[in-house]
Amino acid sequence: MADTVTTSPPVKAGAEQFRKNGFARDAKLPSAAQLDLNTFDISDPEYWRQEAYWPYFARLRKEAPVHWCPDSPYGPYWSVTRYQDIMTIDTTHGIFSSEGGITIADQDADFRLPMFIAMDPPKHDLQRKTVQSIVGPENLKSFEGLIRSRTATLFDELPVDEPFDWVDKVSIELTTMMLATLFDFPFEDRRKLTRWSDVATGRNNPDVVQSEEQWRAELLECLGYFTRLWNERVNAPPRGDLVSMLAHGEHTRNMSPQEYLGNLILLIVGGNDTTRNSMTGGVYAMHKWPDQLAKLKANPSLLPSAVSEIIRWQTPLAHMRRTALQDYEIGGKTIRQGEKVLMWYASGNRDEENYTKPNDLWIERPMVRRHLSFGFGIHRCVGNRLAELQLLVLWEEILKRFEKIEVLAEPERTPSSFVKGYMRMPVRVTPK
Ligand code: HEM
């Protein structure tokens, strides 16, 4: 799930090339109309940091919905940008494999991190089954009270009528607490989980890691910490936390350390960055569409629909990648065996062929749960119901206690074509 966990030597060169040769920070980007579609590469992080990609995706959907980029720091790749085509690829796992990696980057030959999101059946299914009951209906029921009391306590302690960073104080804190519960991770050390999540996905972000060595060293520190937890739990009776489930699971108990680390990173990033960025994105979207917030306040029964719409509108993971196992025709193009295919959920969720008012937040949107943000097919997000629950409780508690949440400046965005999110967002809250 981490975009950089899956990198190979050419990609390592790619990461460095981005630091040196990509668009410079704040560069003036070419207009969508000027683009040469023969060479266009949407993966440059600067498009993402500046949130400049919308008109480029609109042009791709219109003129080249199955688009070949012949050269990028990650090698050549296909971009699939229409809703229906993405759905087709995502549900054709027999041809579009996850085994080569699920982000634009490939695996590092000398630092492989196998994880079940980047596996095909049968191993994928067996490992997924090992952990999925952590977010089963029974657990969700018992988590709800905990999520609510933590959210309420956190809100009671927020600065009132003075600026603070919503990302750090609310979104990161709430998702990190949840993650600590899922792993039964020492609570006082929980910010380590936030750091490892940021490191795992931030290999190309100089604000997060400064070198390849640092990136690997911090991930190995994560492995060291979790190995201590594994050793504690493997010798105790099985319990309901993720580490115990992995340590006792028939299909996970003999994992190599690299595979343990890979699956940890999957679960850390899966449970962290995505929900975190939906928590920020929702507040930002309601600020941009105050009429929708007013509608929600007037009719709180719209909350479940609003939550799904926030997740569609935000699309916290911009793409998932597959590798073709055989030649395949789609959109008048032939994808050849071995080629990389990027399903751009960020684009499919804004496809004008599939959605009315695709760019707007519209909390009464028909068929609102049929967005692409959780994927479809055998890899559809394990944690989708938990993420929705966390967001539902967040908004119930917001509506209960705040008169308004003002967004004081444009948020800073992550420079990543994978994790589509926010670094910081200054806000001021006014209690009722
Ligand atoms: C709004 C929040 C979330 C979003 C947008 C999201 C998105 C995704 C996406 C796009 C996939 C891949 C789907 C595909 O390839 O078809 C995925 C898989 C996954 N997610 Fe999430 N996720 C979220 C929350 C969570 C949470 C809270 C957890 C953990 C409890 C989690 C754990 C996972 C896991 C383990 C997988 C791998 C599933 C598999 O390969 O079978 N996610 N998620």
Boltz pocket constraint, residues with backbone or C-beta under 6 A from the ligand:
constraints:
  - pocket:
      binder: B
      contacts: [[A, 90], [A, 116], [A, 117], [A, 118], [A, 124], [A, 128], [A, 135], [A, 266], [A, 267], [A, 270], [A, 271], [A, 272], [A, 274], [A, 275], [A, 278], [A, 311], [A, 315], [A, 316], [A, 317], [A, 320], [A, 372], [A, 373], [A, 374], [A, 375], [A, 376], [A, 377], [A, 378], [A, 379], [A, 380], [A, 381], [A, 382], [A, 383], [A, 384], [A, 386], [A, 387]]
      max_distance: 6.0
